[in-house]
Amino acid sequence: MAETKDQRVHLRVAASDDELFRSAAAAAHESLSQFLVESGRERAERVLADRTRFVLTPTQWRRFTAALDRPPREIPELVELFRHPRPD
């Protein structure tokens, strides 16, 4: 099911960029909006990939999961922080 498109993005571009985007969209048989949204999405995913995914060697993975499996250590400052209600 397609997501509802109810947000607008306004931008200014140089005439040369406008011509380039329109030519590329036409070559891809897409509307300018389709072309820009898909291109922007692909770039955004690449930029964010190293911030949302990480790769570990088998040894690193074992150490990582072992650290997650260990019981948490008590941090006195956090215990004190959560002892009091949040001020409004």
ABEGO torsion letter per residue (X at the ends): XBBBBABBBBBBBBAAAAAAAAAAAAAAGBBAAAAAAAAAAAAAAAAAAAAABBBBBAAAAAAAAAAAABBBBBBAAAAAAAABBBBX
